[in-house]
Amino acid sequence: MDLDMIWSSFINNMSTYDEIETVSYKKAAGIPFLYVQYAAQMDLADVIALIKKAAAKSMRGKQLHCETVFVRSEKNIIVFRHRFYVPQRKMFCCGNLCADCIRFEADG
């Protein structure tokens, strides 16, 4: 799975919202940072809701998760640490009768 395609789709989805003026991301030390410039009438919760909505559209049909952490804000620009990641799968049975135990997987 190419995460660059997911990021591209995510940025395009974010750009379609009228409330978002500009959106971009940069990697610093391997950590992706999302820069969102928003309309003056929005607050942090509204911006996070739009990020989650756009991320959900980008991840649809794929086994991905995302994590968004607020970093800082200046005027009407907010910086987030945002990443898409593939969930880790169990490699052995721990004996705790977990619902996602590998014993219940069909061999294939």
Beta strands, then each sheet from edge to edge (+ up, - down):
strand 1: 20-28
strand 2: 31-38
strand 3: 65-74
strand 4: 77-85
sheet 1: 1+ 2- 4+ 3-
end
